[in-house]
Amino acid sequence: MELTLLLEQINRIDIPDGSTNELLKKLGDFLREDSVRSSPEAKDSIPAVIRIANAELSQIVEAQDGTHNDSLILETLRVLINFLANNDDNRQFLASTDLNYKATFWSLICKLFSMDTLNTNINTIYERILLMLSQFIHNTNLLKDFLIFFSEIGIEKCLIGYLRFRIDSSLAAETGFDELVIPTEIYSEFMSEMSDSTSTDMVFANDCNEYLDTILRVFNFAIRLNVDEDDEDEMDTVNDVLSNLSNIVYNVTLCEDIPHLSSTEMHSNILKLIPQLPTKIQNFTLNKRRLFSSSGNIASMTNYDNSVDVSMALEYFRNPETDPYILSACAIDLGNYITSVEKSEWLRVKIDSEIGLQVFIANFYKIKFNDVIQYQAFHLFNNLMSTDIAIHSFDSYESLLKSSKVVVDNGQYYKEVFGIYAKFMKKLISFAFIEEKGSHLSLFQFKELWTQFYPVDHPGTAFEEIYLILTQAFIATKLLETGSLEHKNVPFVTSLVENLVSAKGLTADVPSTFLSEKLKTLGIFFKTIATHGISGDVITKVLYDSDSDKYHSHFITPYHTFLEKLQQILDEQGNLNNANNPNQFSVIQNNSKFVCATTIAYCNLPHETNEEVDAIQSICQSIIR
């Protein structure tokens, strides 16, 4: 039949009769051709098709018993599917409620998927509608627009309702990955595109508890299905479904808060999924990462009560062979629980009584980290750190070495992970070598670890700050003032001192925390050597093997440059009238004066006459004034 005649006949349909089915079938066949789909004549026939669909859907919704003959609605939906395929203009035409018949169509779709009318007898219709919806997410440049429309009419609720219905009804026995792939794909795309807006939408957040519960139940259902791991096509479908589900879980948990989530077992259920994921799927690691990140999202929610997870987390830590994604997630959760000194002490006592603090520390370092993101686990020790934790950490020195190398090597790609680990290293050094005066540990035992963070090899204030703390730790050993520094340790100490007096990192926008730490360390250093009469001659002898040229080029000249830059920063900040943060500037200014006063005291010790030393004293006097 000629297309034009066919379209005329369809447009004349008022009440469907016995010939309607055949006419729609022929139109559906024609619409498989891109040229037909794109023609104005074909688009002109779609209102008539939608009106037929509306009449059929109305009867199905009203019947609610599945006795309606579904052949006509299936053929009608096939026409719409082919009309929408790979054609954004046609999709835009249908994704609208601008005209009554289109508004009615979408309203009936949503009614059909409501929990009151879901019926196993018309599942074929549900599947055909889902296939139609999937046309909006494939090969399109307007995905966000279509998903916003879906959100406005409530399609995401339809998808959640259908997925719950699919696994809770008698359909569960005939549900496999093939039946789950389309609804999970649509909802996954919806959550990916809409997560920016839904994460702060409290109306959506109030529904998230139900949504997340449903998705986790579907996830549990899916991973228990029997699959042929040697069938590549089947494993591709398994991969698609599990990837869709993990993506949904991740994006749902991006909500700033999900009310009452602490009173459910959903967090623990997410962790239980991790070891059950089939290993032979393409996105095995990606899915684990998403579930791990979902746990972190939950543990960081505004009103989530992390205390409900403490026992679960400690139970996992009894066995260091547990999946590292789980142990890392538990460590983050425990770290988030600690929001006060009291909670830190309570958790430390609980760990000691239930596992033993030393055993817990050892088990932590036995985690078989196999993904850089897992090193976020050190967030726990950032909040729980104490002298005993710091000292016992060195019982697992090889693990510390390996962790440091991995994090440093990948720091530019995983900046958040590196930030957590750098904070950990600073606390580790401080508690093990500065806070703990009677420690049996020697700073020099672990030079291989410290050199991982050598600022010359790794420019950046984080590395500089670690070396500043190391310098403070070295000063605390009193080896400098007693003159008992072993020759084999001289190169390491020299690297600490040269880093301290250098101007690296001292720019106009230098972070105030870094500058404050640098000034603090310089103040301690120069006060120590000035008080104990450690003159330039002594430093030249100890650090530079009596080579005065090296002393001046590696110590005096860099420090002169540092002071010049410091004076410039102070002058520029002073000219701004300290409007941004007057208290912070005042602290830096006072610390600078202290550094300069101790520097002058050092310069006043007996030394060879040198113009650059005189220039240093001049700058210091200027800053003090």
N, C-alpha and C positions, 0 to 999 in steps of 0.2 A: 504493500500500500504506500502511495506517495506520502511523504512527510506532511506536506501542506494540508492534504485532505484529512489525514489522521488528526492533526492539530485542530482542524475545524470541528471534527466530530467530538473530540474531547472537550472543547470549549462550549459545545452545545449541551453537554451532560447536565441535567438538572437533578434528576434522581438516578443513581446508579442502577443498571439492570444487568441482565445476563451477558451483554456484550462488553461491558465496561472493563472487566478483567483482561480480556484479550486486547482491547485498545491500549490499556496501560502497559501491558507486557510489550507491545510493539513500540510504544513510545520509549520505554526503558531501554530497549535494544538500540533504538536510534541515538539515544543520549550517551551511549558508550563512545560515540564519535565526538572528538573535541570540537570539530567544526559545527556540529549540531548543538552541542552544549552552549557554545558561544553565540549562537544566532538569536536575534531579537524575537523571532517567531517562537522559538522553543521557550524563551523566558515568558512570553505572553500567555503560554498555556499553563504555567505553574500555578497561578491563582486557582484555576479550576481543579488542579490536582490536589492542592492543599484543602480546598473545600470538600472534596471527596474524602480526604484523610480525616478532616474534622468530623464529618458525619459518621464515619466508621469508628473513630476513637470515642466519640460521645456514646455510641451504643455499647462499646466494650466497657467503658468506665461505669456506665449505668447498670450493666448486667452483673458485673462483679462475680460471675460464676464460671467464666471461661467457656461458656457454651456458644459464644458467637463464632460464626465462620470467619476465620482470619485470612483467607486467601486474598480478598480484595485489599485489605489494609497492608498486607505484605507486599503486594504488587505496587501499591501506591508509594510505599516507603522505598521500594527499589527505584522507582522513577526519581524520587528526591535524591537518593544516594548518587545515582549516575549524573543527575543535574548538578550536584555539588562537587563532584570529583575534579580536583586540580583546577578549580575555577573560582577565584576570589570574588569576582563580580557577582556570580550567582550566590555565593555564600553570604555576601553582604545583603543581597536581596532578601534572603530567608532569615538571617540573624537580625530580626527586627520585630518590633510590635507596633510599627507605625500605622498599620491598617488592622481593622478588627479581625479579619480572617486569620492573619498571622499571629495576632495576640491570642486568639482562641486556640490555634494550633499548639503553641508553646504551653499554654495553660493546661490543655488536655494531656500533653506529654508529661508534665509534672504531676498531674493528678494520677495518671496511670502508674507512676513510680512511687506514689505515696504508700506508706506502710498499710493503709487501710485497704488498698486495692491490689497489692502485689499478689499474683496468682500463678502457681506453677503451670496451669493449663495454657497460659498465654506467653510462656517464656520465649517462644519463637519470635513473638512481636517485640518483647524487650530487647532481644539480641539484635533484631533488625534496626530498632531505634538507636541502639548503641553504635551500630555500624554507621548509621547516618551521622550521629554526633562526631564520630571519629574523622569524618571527612573535613571537619573544621580545623583539625590540628595537623594535617599532613600537607606538605608542599604549599605552605601559605606564607605570605608576607604580613598577614594581619592577625597572627595568632593572639596577641594581647587583646586586640579589639573583640575578637570572638569570645575569648575567655571572660572578659569583663561582662559581655552580654550574658554568657552562661551564669555568671555569678549573680547578676541582677535578677534573673528569672528563677534562680534556685536549683540549677542543674547539679551542683556539687552535692546537695542533699539527696537528689535522686540517685546519684552514683553510690553514695554511702549506703542508702537504703537498699539498693539492689545488691550490693556486695554482701551485706548482712543477710539478706533474703536468700542469696545464692548458697551460702554455707550453712544456714540454719534450717532450710526447708528440705523436702524430699529430693530436691535437685542436687543436694550435696553429693549423693552417690554417683551422679553422672557429671560432676564438675571436675575438670582438670585444668591444666595450665592454658589450654586453648580457649577455654570458656572465661578465664580470668584476664586474659591479655588486653582485650579492648577496654573494659571498664577501668582497669588499673592504669592503663596508658593515658586515658583521657583525664583521670583525676590527678595523675602524676604531672601532666602538663599544666593542669590548672594550678596546682600548688606551686610549681616552679615559677610560673609567670606572675602569680598573685601574692607570693610570700611577702613582698615588700609592704603591701597594703594590709594583708591579713595579720601580720605579726603584731601590729598595734591596734587592731580592730577588736574591741572588747565584745562586740556582738558575736564575731567569729570565734573569739577565745572561749566564750561560754559554750559553744558547740564543740569545741576541740576535744573535750573530754570524751564525748560520745564518738567523734570521728576517729580519734586515736585508738580508742578501745576496739572499734570495728576493724580498723586496718591491721592492728596487731593480731586480732583473731583470724583475719584472712591470711595473714603472714604465717601464723602457726598452722593453719589448715594447709597452706600451699607447701610448706617444707616437709609435710608428712605424706605428700602424694608420692606414689610410686612412679619412677621415671626410668627410662632406658638410657643410661649414661653413654652408651655407645651410639645412640641415634643423634647425629649432629643437629638435625632440624628440631627435634624435640628439646634438646639442650639449649638451643637458641631461644626457644619460646620460654623455657624455664628461666633463662637469664633475663629475658625481657620482663617477665612478671615480677621476679624478685627485685630487679633493679627499679621497677616502677614502685613497688611497695616500700623499699628502703628510702627512695626519694620522697615519697609521701610522708613517711614517718619523720624524716629529717626536716622537711619544710613545715609540717604541722607543729613540730617542737620549737620552731623559730619564734613562736608567740612569746611576747615578753612575760606573759603569765597565763597559765591555764588553771582556772579555779578548781580547788579541791583535788588536784592531781596527787598531792602528798598522801591522801587517804586511799589511794588505789595501789595496785601492784604493777602498774604499767611500766614504771621505770625498770623494775627488776625483770619484767617480761621482755623488755627490749634487750637487756644484757643476755638473757637466756637464749635469744635467737642467734647470737653471734657464733657460738660453736656448732650450731645446727645447719648453717648454710652449706649447701653442696659445694665441694671444692672444685668441681670440674666446669663451673660456669665461667664465662669470660670476665664478668664483673665481680668476681669473688672478693677481691680486696676492696674494690669500691663500695660494695655493700657493707662490708665490715666497717669501713671508715664512716659511712653514713650512720650506721647504728651507734658507733662510738661517739660521733659528733652529736647525735640525738640525745644520748645520755648526758653529754656535757651541756647541751641546751637546757635540758630539764634541771640539772643540778645548779644552773645559773639563773633560773627563773626568779623573778622578784619575790614572790611569796612562797616559794617551794621550801618545805621543811626538810633540810638535809639530814636531820637527826634520825628520821625514819629509815635511813639507808645504812646507818653506822654498823649495825649487827651484820647485815648482808655483806657489806664491804669487808669487814674483818674476817668473815667466814671464807670469802674468796681468797683472802691473803694467807690463809693457813696453807694453801697449796701454791707455791710459786710456779708450778707447771701450768696453771690456769691460763687460758688464752690471754695474751698480753693486751689485747684491746679491752678486755673485761677488767683486768687489774689496773690498767691505766685509767679507765673510766672511774673505777672505785676510788683510786687515789685522788682524782680531781674532785670527786664528790665529797670525800673526807676533808680535802683542803677547803672546799666551799663551806663546809659546816663550821669551820673555825673562823669566827668573826670577833672573837675577844680573847684576852689572855685566859679568862676562866674556862672557855670552851677548849682552848688548846691544852690546858692542864688536865681537864676532865678526860679528853680523848687520850692523852698520853697515859694516864692512870688506867683507863679502860684497856688500852692496847697491852699494857704491861701485865695486867691481871688475867687477860684472856688468852694472850699469845706469848707474851714476853717481849719487851721492847727490843731487846737485842735480836731476837728471832725475827721479829717483824721487819727490822731494818735490813737484816740479811736477806729475807725473802723479797723485800722491795728490790734490792740490787740483783736478785736472781731472775727478775722479770726478763723474759726472752724478747726484748724489744726487736721488732722487725719492720717498723714503720716510724718515720721521723715524728709523726704527729703524736705517737704514744709517749714521747718524752715530756709531754705536758704533765705527766704524772708527777714531776718534780714540784709542781704547784703545791702538793701536800707538804713537802718538807720546807717550802718557803713559809708556810703558816705554822708549821709544827716545830720548826727548828729549835734545838737546844744544844747545850754542850755535849751531852751524851749522844744525841743523834749525830752531831757533827763528827765526834771522835770515832764512833762505831762505823760511820760511813767509810772511813779509811781501812776498815777490815775488809772491805770489798773494793780495794784500790783498782784492780784490773777492770772491774765493771765501771768504775768512775772514769777511768781512762778511755774506755771504749765509748761510753755515753758522750763524753766531752768531744771526742773526735768526730762522732757522727753529727752532733748538734752544730759544732763549729763549721764543719765542712758543708753543711746544708743551711747554715744560718741566713744566707742571703735569699733563699727560697722560702724558708719557714721562719719569718721574722718573729711571729708571736711565740713560737716554740723557743727560739733563741732568747727572747726577752725573759721568758720564765726561767730558762736554765742559767742565764747570766745572773739573775737575781739570786738563784740558788747558790751559785759559786761564791758570790760575795758574802752570803750568810754563812756558808760552810767555812770559809776562811776566817771570818770574824769570830764565829763561835768556837772553832777548833784551836785558833792560834792567838786570838786577842782577848776574848772573854775568859777563856780557860787558862789560868796562869800556871797551873801545875800539870799540864798535859805532858804525856810521855812522847808525844809526836814532835817531830822536827820538821820545820818548814822545808828543809832541804831534801828530805826523803822523797818528796813528790815533785821534784823539778820537772820531770817529764810531763806531769799534768799541767803545771803552770805555764810551760812553754806553748801549750795548745792555744793559749789566749794572748800570746805575745803581740802587743799592739803594732809593732813594726810590720808584722806579717798580716795583721788584720786591722786596718784602720777603722776607727769608730769609737765613740765615747763609751760604749758598753765594755769593750776590751780595755780601754784606758782605765775605767773605773775598777775593773777586777785587779789590774796591776797596782792601782792606788791602794786598794785594801791589802794586797800582798805586801806592799811597801810598809804599810802600817804594822802588819804582822811581823815583818822583818825587824822593824824598829823595836817592837815589843820583846824581841829575843834578847835585846841589850848586847848583842854581839858587836855592834858598831862601836858602842861606847867603851866596851871592855877590850877591844882590839883583838878578840880571839876568833876572828873570821878565818876559816880554813881556806887555803888557796884554791881548792877545787870548787868552792862555792862563789869565788870572786866574780866570774863572768855573769852568773845569775844576779847577784846583788848589783853589779854594775848596770845591768839592763833595767833593774828596778829604779835605780837612782837617775839614770839618763832619761827614762820615761817620765819620771817625776818632774825634772827641771825643764823638760821640753815644752814647746808651745803648741804641740799637736792638739788639734781639737779646739783651739782657742780662737774662735771666730766671733763676729759681731752677734751672731744668734746662738752662741754657746748655751746649752741647757744650764739653767741655774743650779740644778742638782749636781751636775758634773763639776761645775766651777767651784761650788761650795766644798765638795769632797776633795778636789785638788788643793784648794787653799788650806783645808784642814790638814791634809797630809804634809804639805810643804811646811806648815807651821810647826807640826810635831817634829819633822825632820830637822829643820834649822834650829829649833829650840834645843833638841837633843845634842846635836853636834856642837852648838855654841856653848851650852852649859858644861859639856865635858871636854871643852878645849880641843875639839877635833878640827884642826885648821885645814886650810887648803893643802898645806904640805903633807898632812897625814892622809887626806883623801887621795892626793896624787900618788903617794907611796902605796896605799892599800889597793886602790882600784885601778890605777894606771901604771903600776910598776915603775913609779918615780919619773914617768914621762910627762913633764909639765906641759908640753905642747898638746898632748892628748887631753889633759885635764882642762885646758882652756877651750879647746875646740869641742869637746864632748860635754863639758859641764858648765863652764862660765859663759861661753857665747850663747848656747841654747837658753840658759836661764836669763841672760840679758834680753834676748828676744822675747821670752815669755813676759818679763816685766814690762817691756815696751807695749806689748799687746794688751796686757792687763790694764795699764794706765789709760790706753786708748778706750777700752771697753768702759772703764769707770767714768771717764770724761763724757763719753757718748750717753751713757745711762743717766749721768748727772744732768746733762743738758735737756733730757726728756722730763725733768722734774719728778722722776720716779713715779710717773702717773700709773703705770701698769701694775706694779707691785712694790710699794715703798718699803714694806717690811723686809721683803726678800733682798732688795737692793741694800738696805741698811746692814743686813747680816753679811752680805758679800763685801761691803765696804769695810766693816769692822774686821772681818777675817783677813782682808787684804792688808790692813794696817798691822795686824799681828804678824803676818808673814814678813812684812817689810821690816818690822822691828827686830825680829829674830834673824833676818838676813843681815841687817846692819851689825848685829852682835857677832855674827859669823865673820863678816868682812873685817871686823875690828881685831880679830885674832891675828897673830903674826903671819904675814904672808908677803910674797914678793910684790913689789910695786907694779901695778898693772892698771892701765887706763880704763879697761873694761870693768874691772872691779870697782874703780872709782865711779864709773857711769852707773853701775848697779846701785851703789849707795845713793847717788844723786836721785835716781828714779824713786827709790824707796822713801827717801826723805820727802820728796814731792807728794807721794801718795799719802804718807802719814799726815802731812799738813792739810 
